[in-house]
Amino acid sequence: MIVIPKNQLNQTNKKENLAEEELLAISQMTTLCKEIITEGLTSGQSQEIITKQLNKVIAENVKSLPIDLQEEARKTMVRSCRKWYFELSQ
């Protein structure tokens, strides 16, 4: 039988909780960005206005992630938003 020391068990739980929080933050940011794109396109807003809204949302929400993930998450969300905009505008 393998016994995990209690201090290691707590570290694992903390890492899992942090990963869950990060995943939830990214999921919420994804949903919000898609909503902004959809609402903007259906209401006839220009791409420039939609992009400004998306940049603001991304900048605000990325701050909730750990510092070492913020820049990569921002770049990934910008790329994803461009893709979603293109797909939804067709």
Stockholm file with secondary structure:
# STOCKHOLM 1.0

chainA/1-90         MIVIPKNQLNQTNKKENLAEEELLAISQMTTLCKEIITEGLTSGQSQEIITKQLNKVIAENVKSLPIDLQEEARKTMVRSCRKWYFELSQ
#=GR chainA/1-90 SS CCCCCHHHHHHHHHHHHHHHHHHHHHHHHHHHHHHHHHHHHHTTCCHHHHHHHHHHHHHHHHTTSCHHHHHHHHHHHHHHHHHHHHHHHC
#=GC SS_cons        CCCCCHHHHHHHHHHHHHHHHHHHHHHHHHHHHHHHHHHHHHTTCCHHHHHHHHHHHHHHHHTTSCHHHHHHHHHHHHHHHHHHHHHHHC
//
